[in-house]
Amino acid sequence: MTAGLQLGVIGSLALSVASSVAIVICNKALISTLGFPFATTLTSWHLMVTYCTLHVAQRLHFFEPKAIDGHTVILFGFLNGTSIGLLNLSLGFNSIGFYQMTKLAIIPFTVLLETIFLNKRFSETIKLSLMVLLLGVGIASVTDLELNLLGSVLSGLAIGTTCVGQISQTQYRRN
């Protein structure tokens, strides 16, 4: 990998992290502090900004679009929209810390579902890393004082829809 390409990857990752953190903080302020009750509206705004950004990137030839059938687009759109909507709803009922733990919990639950339903095998190193991650998620969840039943249920549903969406997209790309 050339130095310029590495710098581009590092810059892209930094921008991704920074924008994700900014979105979460803004959403939490809108939902909790300012009392904006329309989490699904936030979801639609996020999806519209994503669509517009990808459209501009495509027009600038940053990537080449691939053909995909309409049913698959609808399925992926439904799963992704539901996932983002549930994450936004859970953010309204949970602290930012618990919300971030929910997002981190998606990783081990995706691995668990792939192991159970797809018989996928993971290395011992990955399993050990996931155990450390789950331990951290567990500790953070137990010590979070803003934990509540509705927020926890919404987080669980968000994890489920996100995992299914990610696994479905991976399986689609492989076929």
Helices and strands as residue ranges (DSSP letters): H 3-28, I 29-33, H 39-59, H 70-93, H 96-118, H 124-143, H 149-174
